[in-house]
Amino acid sequence: MKSSFDDLTDRIYNNDREYGPADQIRVAKIIGLAGKNNRVLDVGCYNGFLSKKILDKGNEVFGLDIAKEALKKASLLGIKTKQADLEDKFPFSSGFFDVVVAAEIIEHLKDTDSFLKEIYRVLKPEGYLVLSTSNLVSFGRRIMYLLGKDGYHEASFSYPPKAAGHLRYFNKDLLLGLIKKHNFKISLFTSDTVNFSFNIHSSLRSVKLAEIFPTLGRSLIVKAKK
């Protein structure tokens, strides 16, 4: 029998209706920041959707996730997969990767300190972390709060019905402060889109505004150097 978490991940990764244009913009930025000809670790890779796009840019890509069945799908795409709890020690030697990608993962974790320590450990000297997470104070959420509505906080993995399983919520200062605490140097802070509608498929959005005012963007995207 599937758990609420299994249902959640299936909905996020396998249902196109849950994957809107803003997500595609975010993914494109992450792929660009991961670069080319690097050894890359995609933490929380699930079925390899993002990993394969990074692989196609000429990178050697490893995927790490706790979901065994999803990892089988990632392996079929050419991803070198390993199963592990992301809050435990990663099954890789120190200084093994040029880049670690952590896309929409940190908000799902309890032990974010252990997570960032392990990323730092497995990166080569001067390697890069590329991380993204939802913005607690995006333009859309600010409007919702002003209207007295909830900004997509969650009571459980199943409620509200479109819950994404977030345990942590970040704004720019909180996220960058945490990353700096773990000895990373911030190289770039950006966002994907500023949305003017609560509908993720709406065309009422601006990529340019997200570049100028990333603190209003839907997602927080960071590149940080070891």
C-alpha positions in Angstrom: 0.0 0.0 0.0 1.4 3.4 -0.9 2.2 5.9 1.8 1.1 9.6 1.7 4.7 10.4 0.9 4.8 8.0 -2.1 1.6 9.5 -3.4 3.2 12.9 -3.0 6.3 12.1 -4.9 4.3 10.4 -7.7 2.2 13.6 -8.1 5.2 15.9 -8.1 7.4 14.0 -10.6 4.9 12.1 -12.8 2.0 14.4 -13.3 2.5 17.0 -16.0 -0.3 19.1 -14.6 1.8 19.7 -11.5 4.8 20.8 -13.5 4.3 24.3 -14.9 6.2 26.7 -17.0 7.9 28.3 -14.0 9.3 24.9 -13.0 10.8 24.6 -16.5 12.5 28.0 -16.2 13.9 27.0 -12.8 15.2 23.6 -14.2 16.8 25.4 -17.2 18.7 27.7 -14.8 19.9 24.8 -12.6 21.1 22.9 -15.6 23.1 26.0 -16.8 24.6 26.5 -13.3 25.7 22.8 -13.2 27.9 23.5 -16.2 29.5 21.0 -18.6 32.1 18.3 -18.3 31.8 18.0 -14.6 31.2 15.1 -12.2 27.9 16.0 -10.7 25.9 14.6 -7.8 22.1 15.1 -8.0 20.9 14.7 -4.4 17.2 13.7 -4.2 17.3 12.7 -7.8 14.2 10.6 -7.6 13.5 9.1 -11.1 16.3 11.0 -12.8 14.2 13.7 -14.5 16.7 16.5 -13.8 19.7 14.2 -13.7 19.2 13.2 -17.3 19.1 16.8 -18.5 22.4 17.4 -16.6 23.8 14.3 -18.2 22.9 15.5 -21.7 25.2 18.5 -21.2 28.2 16.2 -21.2 28.5 15.7 -17.4 29.1 12.5 -15.5 26.1 12.3 -13.2 25.4 10.4 -10.0 22.0 10.3 -8.4 21.3 9.8 -4.7 17.8 9.2 -3.3 16.0 7.0 -0.7 13.3 5.9 -3.2 14.4 2.5 -4.5 11.9 2.1 -7.3 12.4 5.6 -8.6 16.2 5.0 -8.7 15.6 2.0 -11.0 14.1 4.4 -13.5 17.0 6.8 -13.1 19.5 4.0 -13.7 17.8 3.2 -17.0 18.5 6.8 -18.1 22.3 6.3 -17.6 22.5 7.8 -14.1 24.9 6.2 -11.7 22.5 5.8 -8.7 23.0 5.0 -5.0 20.3 4.6 -2.4 20.6 6.5 0.9 18.8 8.6 3.4 19.8 12.2 2.6 20.1 13.1 6.3 22.8 10.4 6.8 26.4 10.2 5.5 26.5 10.1 1.7 28.0 6.9 0.2 30.8 8.8 -1.6 34.4 9.7 -0.7 35.4 13.2 0.3 36.2 15.6 -2.5 34.6 13.4 -5.2 32.4 15.8 -7.0 32.8 19.1 -9.0 29.2 20.0 -8.5 26.4 19.0 -6.2 22.8 19.9 -7.3 20.1 20.0 -4.6 17.0 21.1 -6.4 13.8 21.5 -4.3 15.2 19.1 -1.6 16.3 21.1 1.5 12.7 22.1 2.4 11.8 18.4 2.8 14.5 17.7 5.4 14.6 17.8 9.2 18.4 17.8 9.6 19.5 20.5 7.1 22.9 20.9 9.0 23.9 17.3 8.3 22.7 17.6 4.7 24.9 20.7 4.0 27.9 19.2 5.9 27.8 16.2 3.6 27.5 18.2 0.5 30.5 20.2 1.6 32.5 17.1 2.4 31.9 15.3 -1.0 32.7 18.4 -3.0 36.2 19.0 -4.4 38.1 22.1 -3.3 36.5 25.0 -5.1 33.6 22.8 -6.1 30.1 24.2 -6.3 26.7 23.7 -4.7 23.7 24.5 -6.9 20.6 24.7 -4.7 17.0 25.7 -5.2 14.0 25.9 -2.8 10.6 27.6 -2.7 10.5 31.2 -1.6 8.4 31.8 1.5 8.0 35.5 0.6 7.5 35.4 -3.1 5.3 38.0 -4.7 2.3 35.6 -4.9 2.6 34.5 -1.3 2.8 38.1 -0.1 -0.5 38.9 -1.9 -2.1 35.8 -0.4 -1.1 36.8 3.1 -2.4 40.3 2.6 -5.7 38.7 1.6 -5.8 36.6 4.7 -5.1 33.4 2.8 -2.6 30.7 3.5 0.6 30.8 1.4 0.8 27.1 0.8 1.8 25.9 4.3 1.1 22.3 5.0 -0.4 20.4 7.9 0.7 16.9 6.6 1.8 15.1 3.5 -1.8 14.8 2.4 -3.4 18.1 3.6 -4.0 20.5 1.9 -4.7 18.2 -1.1 -1.8 19.7 -3.1 0.7 19.6 -0.3 4.3 19.3 -1.4 5.7 17.8 1.8 7.6 20.9 2.9 9.0 20.8 6.5 11.1 24.0 6.2 10.5 27.4 4.7 13.1 29.9 3.5 13.5 33.4 2.4 16.8 34.8 1.0 18.4 35.8 4.2 17.6 32.6 6.0 18.8 30.4 3.2 22.0 32.3 2.5 22.8 32.5 6.2 22.5 28.8 6.6 24.6 28.1 3.5 27.3 30.5 4.7 27.2 28.9 8.2 28.5 25.7 6.5 31.5 27.5 5.1 30.2 28.1 1.5 30.8 31.3 -0.3 27.8 32.6 -2.3 28.7 33.1 -6.0 25.2 33.8 -7.3 21.7 34.4 -6.0 18.8 34.5 -8.5 15.2 33.3 -9.1 13.0 31.8 -11.8 9.9 33.9 -12.2 7.8 36.5 -10.4 4.2 35.2 -10.7 1.2 37.4 -10.8 -1.3 34.6 -10.6 -1.9 31.7 -8.1 -2.3 29.4 -11.1 1.1 27.8 -11.9 0.2 27.5 -15.6 -0.8 31.1 -16.0 1.2 33.2 -18.4 1.1 36.1 -15.9 4.7 36.0 -14.9 8.0 37.8 -15.5 11.5 36.2 -15.8 13.1 39.7 -16.0 11.6 40.9 -12.8 12.9 37.7 -11.1 16.4 38.5 -12.2 16.1 42.1 -11.0 14.2 41.4 -7.8 14.9 37.7 -7.0 13.5 38.1 -3.4 10.1 38.4 -5.1 10.6 35.3 -7.2 8.8 32.0 -6.9 12.0 30.0 -6.1 15.4 30.9 -4.5 18.3 29.6 -6.6 21.8 29.7 -5.2 25.3 28.8 -6.5 27.9 28.6 -3.7 31.6 27.7 -3.8 33.4 25.4 -1.4 
